[in-house]
Amino acid sequence: MRLLPEHRQELLADWQRLCERLGLAGRACTGVGESLVSAWSRWPRRYHDANHLLACIRHWREFAPRCEDPDAVALALWFHDAVYWPWSKQNERRSADWACRFIRHAGLPEERARELADKVDALIMATQHHSGPPAGDAAWVVDIDLAILGQPPEVYDLFEAGVRSEYRWVPAAAYADGRGRVLQSFLDRPHIYTTEPFRQRYEQAARANMERALTRLQAAPAG
């Protein structure tokens, strides 16, 4: 879904505030924000798009006071899928690399830049879900990224349709098998969400949504 103009302005204003908090306000920082919104808006995104970014930033606003380093979490959310090609397994790595380049060349003191870049890199890479339950601020980044799983059924179903559209080049049977394994891997976890607020708010709905989606995938014709 195309990003509405007022939502684009909301994102850019949020980016500007983030830069100001970091002491980075200026034309170069503004340009990076515009580049990020444009990157999040590119083809072939249908779910991992600027509207997803906006949803993440809105969740961040609510839970920022609970984060150890709220601005590092915000940067990680801004960059976590800034590079996104459905057929690539390097999206998180390339997105983290972009974030680190920005941080290291933004004019921060060298030690602060190094510390922040390392932290943001780790937060972004946590969204690969390759290790155990995330800890600290990584838990907030991952839970915010996964908030869509616990939305009302009609919203979740649009998410599933968007993901399928991003992978429209994959044959139906192969997609059903691959997507089904992803959903089952989440359902097999003791908890989908790590933080207590997200678990209380979204856990039950997320499981119901994914179980329904998995049932549909298993019942879909192979053609």
KEMI-333411 format. One record per atom (N, C-alpha, C): residue in one letter; atom name; x, z, y. Coordinates in steps of 0.05 Angstrom, whole numbers, plus 5000, padded with zeros to 4 digits. Example, Ala and Ser with C-alpha at 12.3 -4.5 7.8 and 13.67 -1.06 7.14 Angstrom:
a/N/5264/5156/4886 $
a/CA/5246/5156/4910 $
a/C/5264/5156/4934 $
s/N/5257/5142/4955 $
s/CA/5273/5143/4979 $
s/C/5258/5157/5001 $
% end
This chain:
m/N/5017/5000/4976 $
m/CA/5000/5000/5000 $
m/C/5018/5000/5025 $
r/N/5011/4983/5044 $
r/CA/5027/4980/5068 $
r/C/5026/5006/5085 $
l/N/5049/5013/5096 $
l/CA/5051/5037/5113 $
l/C/5037/5031/5139 $
l/N/5018/5049/5147 $
l/CA/5004/5046/5172 $
l/C/5023/5051/5195 $
p/N/5018/5038/5218 $
p/CA/5036/5042/5241 $
p/C/5039/5071/5249 $
e/N/5017/5086/5249 $
e/CA/5019/5114/5257 $
e/C/5035/5130/5237 $
h/N/5035/5122/5212 $
h/CA/5050/5136/5192 $
h/C/5080/5129/5195 $
r/N/5086/5104/5202 $
r/CA/5113/5097/5208 $
r/C/5124/5114/5231 $
q/N/5108/5117/5252 $
q/CA/5117/5133/5275 $
q/C/5120/5162/5267 $
e/N/5103/5172/5249 $
e/CA/5106/5199/5239 $
e/C/5132/5203/5225 $
l/N/5139/5184/5208 $
l/CA/5164/5186/5193 $
l/C/5188/5185/5212 $
l/N/5188/5166/5231 $
l/CA/5211/5163/5249 $
l/C/5214/5187/5267 $
a/N/5191/5199/5275 $
a/CA/5193/5224/5291 $
a/C/5205/5247/5275 $
d/N/5197/5248/5249 $
d/CA/5208/5269/5232 $
d/C/5238/5265/5228 $
w/N/5246/5239/5224 $
w/CA/5275/5234/5222 $
w/C/5290/5242/5247 $
q/N/5279/5236/5270 $
q/CA/5292/5243/5295 $
q/C/5295/5273/5298 $
r/N/5275/5288/5290 $
r/CA/5277/5317/5291 $
r/C/5299/5327/5272 $
l/N/5301/5315/5248 $
l/CA/5321/5323/5229 $
l/C/5349/5318/5241 $
c/N/5353/5294/5253 $
c/CA/5378/5288/5265 $
c/C/5385/5308/5288 $
e/N/5365/5315/5303 $
e/CA/5370/5334/5325 $
e/C/5378/5361/5314 $
r/N/5365/5370/5293 $
r/CA/5373/5396/5281 $
r/C/5401/5395/5271 $
l/N/5410/5372/5261 $
l/CA/5437/5370/5251 $
l/C/5457/5364/5273 $
g/N/5448/5360/5298 $
g/CA/5465/5354/5320 $
g/C/5474/5325/5320 $
l/N/5457/5307/5310 $
l/CA/5464/5279/5307 $
l/C/5447/5260/5323 $
a/N/5431/5270/5341 $
a/CA/5412/5252/5356 $
a/C/5428/5231/5371 $
g/N/5418/5207/5370 $
g/CA/5430/5185/5384 $
g/C/5421/5158/5373 $
r/N/5430/5136/5385 $
r/CA/5421/5110/5377 $
r/C/5428/5103/5348 $
a/N/5452/5111/5340 $
a/CA/5461/5105/5312 $
a/C/5443/5119/5292 $
c/N/5437/5144/5298 $
c/CA/5420/5159/5279 $
c/C/5392/5147/5278 $
t/N/5381/5139/5301 $
t/CA/5355/5126/5302 $
t/C/5355/5101/5285 $
g/N/5377/5086/5287 $
g/CA/5379/5061/5272 $
g/C/5378/5065/5242 $
v/N/5391/5087/5233 $
v/CA/5391/5093/5205 $
v/C/5363/5100/5196 $
g/N/5348/5115/5212 $
g/CA/5320/5121/5205 $
g/C/5303/5096/5202 $
e/N/5307/5078/5221 $
e/CA/5292/5053/5219 $
e/C/5300/5037/5194 $
s/N/5326/5037/5187 $
s/CA/5335/5023/5163 $
s/C/5323/5036/5138 $
l/N/5321/5063/5138 $
l/CA/5310/5076/5115 $
l/C/5281/5069/5111 $
v/N/5265/5070/5133 $
v/CA/5237/5064/5130 $
v/C/5233/5035/5121 $
s/N/5250/5017/5131 $
s/CA/5249/4989/5122 $
s/C/5256/4987/5093 $
a/N/5276/5001/5084 $
a/CA/5285/5000/5056 $
a/C/5262/5010/5038 $
w/N/5249/5031/5046 $
w/CA/5227/5043/5030 $
w/C/5203/5024/5030 $
s/N/5202/5005/5047 $
s/CA/5179/4987/5049 $
s/C/5183/4960/5036 $
r/N/5206/4955/5024 $
r/CA/5213/4929/5013 $
r/C/5199/4923/4986 $
w/N/5196/4897/4981 $
w/CA/5188/4888/4955 $
w/C/5210/4897/4935 $
p/N/5203/4903/4910 $
p/CA/5177/4901/4896 $
p/C/5163/4928/4894 $
r/N/5167/4946/4914 $
r/CA/5156/4972/4912 $
r/C/5125/4971/4914 $
r/N/5113/4987/4896 $
r/CA/5084/4990/4897 $
r/C/5076/5020/4896 $
y/N/5094/5036/4886 $
y/CA/5090/5065/4888 $
y/C/5114/5078/4901 $
h/N/5138/5072/4893 $
h/CA/5162/5084/4905 $
h/C/5167/5072/4932 $
d/N/5149/5076/4950 $
d/CA/5149/5063/4976 $
d/C/5149/5083/4999 $
a/N/5145/5073/5023 $
a/CA/5146/5090/5046 $
a/C/5123/5110/5047 $
n/N/5101/5104/5034 $
n/CA/5079/5123/5032 $
n/C/5087/5147/5014 $
h/N/5102/5141/4993 $
h/CA/5112/5163/4976 $
h/C/5132/5180/4992 $
l/N/5149/5167/5008 $
l/CA/5167/5181/5025 $
l/C/5152/5200/5044 $
l/N/5131/5189/5056 $
l/CA/5115/5205/5074 $
l/C/5103/5229/5060 $
a/N/5092/5225/5036 $
a/CA/5081/5248/5021 $
a/C/5102/5269/5016 $
c/N/5127/5260/5009 $
c/CA/5149/5279/5004 $
c/C/5155/5295/5029 $
i/N/5157/5281/5052 $
i/CA/5164/5295/5077 $
i/C/5142/5315/5085 $
r/N/5117/5308/5080 $
r/CA/5095/5326/5086 $
r/C/5097/5351/5068 $
h/N/5103/5348/5043 $
h/CA/5107/5371/5026 $
h/C/5131/5387/5035 $
w/N/5152/5374/5044 $
w/CA/5176/5388/5054 $
w/C/5169/5406/5077 $
r/N/5152/5396/5095 $
r/CA/5145/5412/5119 $
r/C/5132/5438/5110 $
e/N/5116/5437/5089 $
e/CA/5102/5461/5079 $
e/C/5121/5481/5067 $
f/N/5140/5470/5051 $
f/CA/5157/5488/5035 $
f/C/5185/5492/5046 $
a/N/5192/5480/5068 $
a/CA/5219/5482/5080 $
a/C/5227/5511/5083 $
p/N/5210/5529/5092 $
p/CA/5218/5557/5096 $
p/C/5228/5570/5070 $
r/N/5221/5560/5047 $
r/CA/5229/5571/5022 $
r/C/5256/5560/5011 $
c/N/5265/5539/5024 $
c/CA/5290/5526/5015 $
c/C/5315/5541/5025 $
e/N/5336/5540/5010 $
e/CA/5361/5552/5019 $
e/C/5373/5536/5042 $
d/N/5373/5509/5040 $
d/CA/5383/5492/5061 $
d/C/5362/5470/5066 $
p/N/5342/5476/5083 $
p/CA/5320/5458/5087 $
p/C/5328/5430/5096 $
d/N/5349/5428/5112 $
d/CA/5357/5402/5122 $
d/C/5370/5385/5100 $
a/N/5385/5398/5083 $
a/CA/5396/5383/5060 $
a/C/5374/5373/5042 $
v/N/5354/5389/5038 $
v/CA/5331/5380/5022 $
v/C/5317/5357/5035 $
a/N/5313/5358/5061 $
a/CA/5301/5336/5076 $
a/C/5317/5311/5073 $
l/N/5343/5312/5077 $
l/CA/5360/5289/5074 $
l/C/5358/5277/5045 $
a/N/5358/5295/5026 $
a/CA/5356/5285/4998 $
a/C/5329/5270/4994 $
l/N/5308/5281/5005 $
l/CA/5282/5267/5002 $
l/C/5282/5240/5017 $
w/N/5293/5239/5040 $
w/CA/5294/5214/5055 $
w/C/5310/5193/5039 $
f/N/5331/5201/5025 $
f/CA/5348/5181/5013 $
f/C/5343/5177/4983 $
h/N/5326/5194/4970 $
h/CA/5327/5196/4940 $
h/C/5320/5170/4926 $
d/N/5303/5154/4937 $
d/CA/5297/5127/4926 $
d/C/5300/5106/4948 $
a/N/5318/5110/4967 $
a/CA/5322/5091/4988 $
a/C/5332/5064/4977 $
v/N/5347/5065/4955 $
v/CA/5354/5041/4940 $
v/C/5337/5042/4915 $
y/N/5321/5021/4911 $
y/CA/5303/5022/4888 $
y/C/5297/4994/4878 $
w/N/5307/4988/4854 $
w/CA/5301/4964/4839 $
w/C/5292/4973/4812 $
p/N/5267/4966/4803 $
p/CA/5257/4977/4778 $
p/C/5275/4971/4754 $
w/N/5290/4949/4754 $
w/CA/5306/4941/4731 $
w/C/5333/4954/4731 $
s/N/5340/4970/4752 $
s/CA/5366/4982/4754 $
s/C/5366/5011/4745 $
k/N/5388/5019/4732 $
k/CA/5392/5047/4725 $
k/C/5410/5061/4745 $
q/N/5417/5048/4767 $
q/CA/5435/5059/4787 $
q/C/5422/5066/4813 $
n/N/5395/5067/4814 $
n/CA/5382/5072/4839 $
n/C/5389/5099/4851 $
e/N/5389/5120/4836 $
e/CA/5396/5146/4847 $
e/C/5425/5147/4856 $
r/N/5443/5135/4840 $
r/CA/5471/5135/4848 $
r/C/5476/5120/4874 $
r/N/5463/5097/4876 $
r/CA/5467/5081/4900 $
r/C/5453/5094/4924 $
s/N/5430/5107/4920 $
s/CA/5417/5121/4941 $
s/C/5434/5144/4951 $
a/N/5445/5159/4932 $
a/CA/5462/5182/4939 $
a/C/5487/5172/4954 $
d/N/5498/5150/4945 $
d/CA/5521/5139/4959 $
d/C/5515/5132/4988 $
w/N/5491/5120/4993 $
w/CA/5483/5114/5020 $
w/C/5481/5140/5036 $
a/N/5468/5160/5025 $
a/CA/5465/5186/5039 $
a/C/5493/5197/5046 $
c/N/5511/5196/5027 $
c/CA/5538/5207/5032 $
c/C/5553/5191/5054 $
r/N/5550/5165/5053 $
r/CA/5563/5149/5074 $
r/C/5552/5157/5102 $
f/N/5526/5160/5103 $
f/CA/5514/5167/5129 $
f/C/5524/5194/5138 $
i/N/5524/5214/5121 $
i/CA/5532/5241/5128 $
i/C/5562/5241/5137 $
r/N/5579/5228/5122 $
r/CA/5608/5229/5128 $
r/C/5615/5214/5153 $
h/N/5598/5195/5162 $
h/CA/5605/5180/5186 $
h/C/5586/5186/5209 $
a/N/5572/5209/5207 $
a/CA/5552/5215/5228 $
a/C/5564/5231/5251 $
g/N/5588/5240/5249 $
g/CA/5600/5255/5271 $
g/C/5600/5285/5267 $
l/N/5593/5294/5244 $
l/CA/5594/5323/5238 $
l/C/5623/5332/5235 $
p/N/5629/5358/5239 $
p/CA/5655/5368/5233 $
p/C/5662/5362/5204 $
e/N/5687/5356/5198 $
e/CA/5695/5346/5172 $
e/C/5686/5364/5149 $
e/N/5691/5390/5152 $
e/CA/5684/5409/5130 $
e/C/5654/5410/5126 $
r/N/5638/5410/5148 $
r/CA/5609/5410/5145 $
r/C/5599/5384/5133 $
a/N/5611/5362/5141 $
a/CA/5602/5336/5129 $
a/C/5608/5335/5099 $
r/N/5631/5345/5091 $
r/CA/5638/5345/5063 $
r/C/5619/5363/5047 $
e/N/5614/5386/5058 $
e/CA/5596/5405/5044 $
e/C/5568/5394/5042 $
l/N/5558/5383/5064 $
l/CA/5530/5372/5064 $
l/C/5528/5348/5046 $
a/N/5548/5330/5046 $
a/CA/5547/5306/5029 $
a/C/5547/5314/5000 $
d/N/5563/5333/4992 $
d/CA/5564/5342/4964 $
d/C/5537/5353/4956 $
k/N/5526/5369/4974 $
k/CA/5500/5381/4968 $
k/C/5478/5361/4965 $
v/N/5476/5342/4984 $
v/CA/5455/5322/4983 $
v/C/5459/5304/4959 $
d/N/5484/5297/4953 $
d/CA/5489/5281/4929 $
d/C/5478/5294/4904 $
a/N/5483/5319/4901 $
a/CA/5473/5334/4877 $
a/C/5443/5335/4877 $
l/N/5431/5339/4900 $
l/CA/5401/5341/4901 $
l/C/5389/5314/4893 $
i/N/5400/5292/4903 $
i/CA/5389/5266/4896 $
i/C/5392/5260/4866 $
m/N/5415/5266/4856 $
m/CA/5420/5260/4827 $
m/C/5403/5277/4809 $
a/N/5393/5300/4819 $
a/CA/5375/5316/4803 $
a/C/5349/5302/4797 $
t/N/5342/5282/4813 $
t/CA/5317/5268/4809 $
t/C/5318/5248/4785 $
q/N/5342/5246/4772 $
q/CA/5344/5230/4748 $
q/C/5332/5244/4724 $
h/N/5328/5271/4726 $
h/CA/5317/5287/4704 $
h/C/5334/5285/4679 $
h/N/5360/5284/4681 $
h/CA/5377/5280/4658 $
h/C/5387/5307/4647 $
s/N/5383/5329/4661 $
s/CA/5392/5355/4652 $
s/C/5368/5373/4649 $
g/N/5374/5399/4646 $
g/CA/5352/5418/4643 $
g/C/5338/5423/4669 $
p/N/5321/5444/4670 $
p/CA/5306/5450/4694 $
p/C/5324/5453/4718 $
p/N/5318/5441/4740 $
p/CA/5335/5443/4764 $
p/C/5333/5471/4776 $
a/N/5354/5479/4790 $
a/CA/5355/5505/4802 $
a/C/5359/5503/4832 $
g/N/5352/5525/4846 $
g/CA/5357/5526/4875 $
g/C/5341/5504/4890 $
d/N/5354/5492/4909 $
d/CA/5340/5471/4925 $
d/C/5334/5446/4909 $
a/N/5349/5441/4887 $
a/CA/5343/5418/4870 $
a/C/5315/5421/4859 $
a/N/5306/5445/4853 $
a/CA/5279/5449/4842 $
a/C/5258/5440/4862 $
w/N/5263/5445/4888 $
w/CA/5244/5437/4909 $
w/C/5244/5407/4911 $
v/N/5267/5394/4911 $
v/CA/5268/5365/4913 $
v/C/5253/5352/4889 $
v/N/5259/5361/4865 $
v/CA/5246/5349/4842 $
v/C/5216/5354/4841 $
d/N/5208/5379/4847 $
d/CA/5179/5385/4847 $
d/C/5164/5369/4868 $
i/N/5176/5366/4892 $
i/CA/5163/5350/4913 $
i/C/5161/5321/4904 $
d/N/5182/5311/4892 $
d/CA/5182/5283/4882 $
d/C/5160/5279/4861 $
l/N/5155/5299/4845 $
l/CA/5135/5297/4823 $
l/C/5107/5307/4831 $
a/N/5103/5313/4856 $
a/CA/5077/5324/4864 $
a/C/5054/5304/4858 $
i/N/5060/5278/4858 $
i/CA/5039/5258/4852 $
i/C/5027/5263/4825 $
l/N/5041/5274/4806 $
l/CA/5031/5278/4779 $
l/C/5006/5296/4778 $
g/N/5005/5314/4797 $
g/CA/4983/5334/4798 $
g/C/4961/5328/4817 $
q/N/4960/5304/4828 $
q/CA/4939/5297/4847 $
q/C/4913/5291/4833 $
p/N/4891/5289/4848 $
p/CA/4865/5283/4836 $
p/C/4866/5257/4819 $
p/N/4849/5255/4798 $
p/CA/4851/5232/4780 $
p/C/4852/5205/4793 $
e/N/4835/5201/4813 $
e/CA/4834/5175/4826 $
e/C/4861/5168/4840 $
v/N/4874/5188/4851 $
v/CA/4900/5184/4864 $
v/C/4921/5179/4843 $
y/N/4921/5195/4822 $
y/CA/4940/5192/4801 $
y/C/4937/5164/4788 $
d/N/4913/5155/4784 $
d/CA/4909/5129/4771 $
d/C/4921/5106/4789 $
l/N/4919/5109/4815 $
l/CA/4931/5089/4833 $
l/C/4962/5090/4830 $
f/N/4972/5114/4826 $
f/CA/5001/5117/4821 $
f/C/5009/5102/4796 $
e/N/4995/5106/4774 $
e/CA/5001/5092/4749 $
e/C/4999/5062/4753 $
a/N/4979/5053/4767 $
a/CA/4976/5024/4772 $
a/C/4999/5014/4789 $
g/N/5008/5030/4808 $
g/CA/5031/5022/4824 $
g/C/5057/5019/4808 $
v/N/5061/5039/4790 $
v/CA/5085/5038/4773 $
v/C/5084/5013/4755 $
r/N/5060/5008/4744 $
r/CA/5058/4984/4727 $
r/C/5063/4958/4742 $
s/N/5054/4958/4767 $
s/CA/5059/4934/4784 $
s/C/5089/4931/4789 $
e/N/5103/4953/4793 $
e/CA/5132/4951/4798 $
e/C/5147/4940/4773 $
y/N/5135/4945/4750 $
y/CA/5146/4935/4724 $
y/C/5130/4912/4713 $
r/N/5118/4896/4730 $
r/CA/5100/4875/4721 $
r/C/5114/4853/4704 $
w/N/5140/4852/4706 $
w/CA/5155/4833/4690 $
w/C/5159/4842/4661 $
v/N/5153/4867/4655 $
v/CA/5156/4877/4628 $
v/C/5131/4871/4612 $
p/N/5133/4859/4588 $
p/CA/5110/4854/4571 $
p/C/5094/4879/4565 $
a/N/5068/4876/4562 $
a/CA/5049/4898/4560 $
a/C/5057/4918/4538 $
a/N/5064/4908/4514 $
a/CA/5070/4926/4492 $
a/C/5096/4942/4498 $
a/N/5116/4928/4509 $
a/CA/5141/4942/4516 $
a/C/5136/4963/4538 $
y/N/5120/4956/4557 $
y/CA/5114/4974/4578 $
y/C/5099/4999/4568 $
a/N/5079/4994/4551 $
a/CA/5064/5017/4540 $
a/C/5082/5036/4524 $
d/N/5100/5024/4509 $
d/CA/5119/5041/4494 $
d/C/5137/5057/4512 $
g/N/5150/5043/4531 $
g/CA/5168/5057/4549 $
g/C/5155/5077/4567 $
r/N/5133/5070/4579 $
r/CA/5119/5088/4597 $
r/C/5108/5112/4581 $
g/N/5098/5106/4557 $
g/CA/5088/5128/4540 $
g/C/5109/5148/4533 $
r/N/5134/5139/4528 $
r/CA/5156/5157/4522 $
r/C/5163/5174/4547 $
v/N/5161/5162/4571 $
v/CA/5166/5177/4595 $
v/C/5145/5200/4599 $
l/N/5120/5192/4596 $
l/CA/5099/5212/4599 $
l/C/5101/5234/4578 $
q/N/5107/5226/4553 $
q/CA/5109/5247/4532 $
q/C/5132/5266/4537 $
s/N/5154/5255/4548 $
s/CA/5177/5272/4554 $
s/C/5170/5294/4574 $
f/N/5153/5287/4593 $
f/CA/5144/5308/4612 $
f/C/5124/5327/4599 $
l/N/5106/5317/4583 $
l/CA/5087/5334/4569 $
l/C/5100/5353/4549 $
d/N/5123/5345/4538 $
d/CA/5137/5362/4519 $
d/C/5152/5385/4532 $
r/N/5154/5385/4558 $
r/CA/5168/5407/4572 $
r/C/5151/5432/4572 $
p/N/5164/5455/4571 $
p/CA/5148/5480/4574 $
p/C/5133/5480/4601 $
h/N/5146/5470/4622 $
h/CA/5134/5468/4648 $
h/C/5143/5441/4661 $
i/N/5124/5428/4674 $
i/CA/5131/5403/4689 $
i/C/5144/5411/4715 $
y/N/5134/5432/4728 $
y/CA/5144/5440/4754 $
y/C/5161/5466/4751 $
t/N/5182/5468/4767 $
t/CA/5200/5491/4765 $
t/C/5192/5513/4784 $
t/N/5184/5506/4808 $
t/CA/5178/5526/4828 $
t/C/5149/5537/4823 $
e/N/5145/5562/4829 $
e/CA/5119/5574/4823 $
e/C/5097/5562/4840 $
p/N/5101/5557/4866 $
p/CA/5079/5545/4881 $
p/C/5069/5518/4870 $
f/N/5088/5501/4862 $
f/CA/5080/5475/4851 $
f/C/5067/5478/4823 $
r/N/5078/5497/4808 $
r/CA/5067/5502/4781 $
r/C/5038/5511/4783 $
q/N/5033/5530/4801 $
q/CA/5006/5540/4805 $
q/C/4987/5519/4815 $
r/N/4997/5502/4833 $
r/CA/4979/5483/4847 $
r/C/4974/5458/4830 $
y/N/4995/5449/4815 $
y/CA/4994/5422/4803 $
y/C/4997/5420/4773 $
e/N/5007/5441/4760 $
e/CA/5014/5439/4732 $
e/C/4991/5430/4714 $
q/N/4968/5444/4716 $
q/CA/4945/5438/4699 $
q/C/4935/5409/4704 $
a/N/4933/5402/4729 $
a/CA/4923/5375/4735 $
a/C/4943/5353/4726 $
a/N/4968/5359/4729 $
a/CA/4989/5339/4721 $
a/C/4987/5334/4691 $
r/N/4984/5355/4675 $
r/CA/4982/5352/4646 $
r/C/4957/5336/4639 $
a/N/4935/5342/4652 $
a/CA/4910/5327/4646 $
a/C/4913/5298/4653 $
n/N/4925/5292/4676 $
n/CA/4929/5265/4685 $
n/C/4947/5249/4665 $
m/N/4969/5261/4658 $
m/CA/4988/5247/4640 $
m/C/4977/5244/4612 $
e/N/4962/5263/4602 $
e/CA/4950/5260/4576 $
e/C/4929/5238/4576 $
r/N/4914/5236/4598 $
r/CA/4895/5214/4600 $
r/C/4909/5187/4601 $
a/N/4930/5185/4617 $
a/CA/4945/5160/4619 $
a/C/4958/5153/4593 $
l/N/4968/5172/4578 $
l/CA/4981/5167/4552 $
l/C/4960/5157/4532 $
t/N/4936/5168/4533 $
t/CA/4915/5159/4515 $
t/C/4908/5130/4521 $
r/N/4907/5123/4546 $
r/CA/4900/5095/4554 $
r/C/4922/5076/4544 $
l/N/4947/5084/4548 $
l/CA/4969/5067/4539 $
l/C/4969/5063/4509 $
q/N/4963/5084/4494 $
q/CA/4962/5082/4465 $
q/C/4939/5065/4455 $
a/N/4917/5064/4471 $
a/CA/4894/5048/4463 $
a/C/4894/5019/4474 $
a/N/4913/5013/4491 $
a/CA/4914/4987/4503 $
a/C/4922/4965/4483 $
p/N/4910/4941/4484 $
p/CA/4917/4920/4466 $
p/C/4947/4912/4470 $
a/N/4959/4902/4449 $
a/CA/4987/4896/4450 $
a/C/4994/4871/4466 $
g/N/4974/4854/4471 $
g/CA/4979/4828/4485 $
g/C/4983/4831/4514 $
% end
